[in-house]
Amino acid sequence: MHANDPGATWPHLPPDEQIDIAVDSLRMLADPTRLRMLWLLCGQEYDVTSLARAVGIARPAVSQHLTKLRLTGLVTTRRDGRRAVYRAKGGHVRRMLAEALEAAHHHLAGLPDHD
């Protein structure tokens, strides 16, 4: 079931396991540092050092955040020689993040809701 499908039936609840995973994903977005990191990872791959520099926090903290994002299925990792590089996992992650930030923009700008 996809929420954007014209045939989606909103009155029917998704399975509990799907709800639990969605809650975990949204919980990951509730942290400003992870949100910033995920935004950058939607655009390109980063290793821990580059991402730490980009968001302005220590490498160990970036590693901890990346572990959480990876365990909840929001980022993927691959090896490039001796270093691991990270990227957002799929278009669904980019769309979820874009929708959250668009909603924030509408709220800040006092724009009307639209469907």
C-alpha atoms as one frame of an Amber mdcrd trajectory, in Angstrom:
protein
   0.000   0.000   0.000   1.358   3.416  -0.999  -0.170   6.579   0.445   0.127
   8.374  -2.909  -1.696   5.649  -4.872  -5.125   6.806  -6.061  -6.542   3.484
  -4.877  -5.059   3.716  -1.369  -7.676   3.127   1.245  -6.985   5.421   4.172
  -9.644   3.882   6.452  -7.649   0.628   6.601  -4.704   0.587   8.986  -1.329
  -0.684   7.758   0.135  -3.744   9.520   1.646  -3.133  12.964   5.165  -3.990
  11.789   4.930  -1.357   9.057   3.694   1.228  11.577   6.580   0.389  13.934
   9.186   0.832  11.199   7.597   4.105  10.079   7.688   5.391  13.667  11.382
   4.470  13.938  12.115   6.290  10.672  10.254   9.404  11.778  12.016   9.275
  15.155  15.338   9.419  13.296  14.185  12.597  11.533  13.283  14.186  14.871
  16.956  14.933  15.587  18.303  18.122  13.919  21.775  16.667  13.326  20.427
  13.495  11.725  18.038  15.551   9.604  20.917  17.696   8.336  23.059  14.641
   7.680  20.279  12.856   5.844  19.636  15.958   3.723  23.261  15.943   2.588
  23.215  12.181   2.030  20.225  12.589  -0.279  22.430  14.584  -2.628  25.644
  12.603  -2.654  27.794  10.050  -0.877  29.901  11.028   2.128  32.439   9.286
   4.281  32.386   9.963   8.032  35.159  12.591   7.914  33.569  14.587   5.087
  30.135  14.434   6.674  31.521  15.520  10.061  33.120  18.518   8.385  29.930
  19.362   6.482  27.670  19.346   9.560  30.274  20.672  11.983  30.317  17.907
  14.584  32.885  15.353  15.747  33.496  12.159  13.776  32.437   9.832  16.629
  29.069  11.597  16.851  28.600  11.320  13.083  29.405   7.606  13.263  26.806
   7.082  15.989  24.140   8.950  14.008  24.999   7.040  10.827  24.670   3.738
  12.664  21.160   4.684  13.795  20.191   5.855  10.307  21.554   2.650   8.783
  19.807   0.389  11.296  16.463   2.049  10.543  16.975   1.601   6.803  17.376
   5.277   5.908  20.968   5.125   4.675  23.072   2.573   2.900  26.801   2.046
   3.037  29.383   0.687   0.654  33.109   0.152   0.884  35.446   2.313  -1.175
  38.838   0.842  -0.431  39.394   1.241   3.307  36.663   3.783   3.886  32.909
   3.392   4.130  30.737   5.815   2.203  27.110   6.527   3.030  24.113   7.663
   0.986  20.362   7.992   1.543  18.640   4.716   0.732  16.331   5.289  -2.202
  13.924   7.876  -3.483  11.406   7.188  -0.726  13.847   8.620   1.833  14.379
  11.745  -0.279  10.628  12.191  -0.726   9.949  11.741   3.007  12.601  14.298
   3.899  11.456  16.733   1.199   7.830  16.503   2.390   8.828  17.144   6.012
  10.865  20.201   5.054   8.180  21.458   2.661   5.623  21.240   5.479   8.018
  23.232   7.702   8.456  25.835   4.945   4.675  26.189   4.564   4.274  26.559
   8.318   7.016  29.210   8.588   5.752  31.147   5.580   2.093  30.940   6.665
   1.185  29.331   3.340  -2.113  27.507   2.940  -2.238  23.727   2.916  -2.613
  21.994  -0.424  -3.353  18.450  -1.520
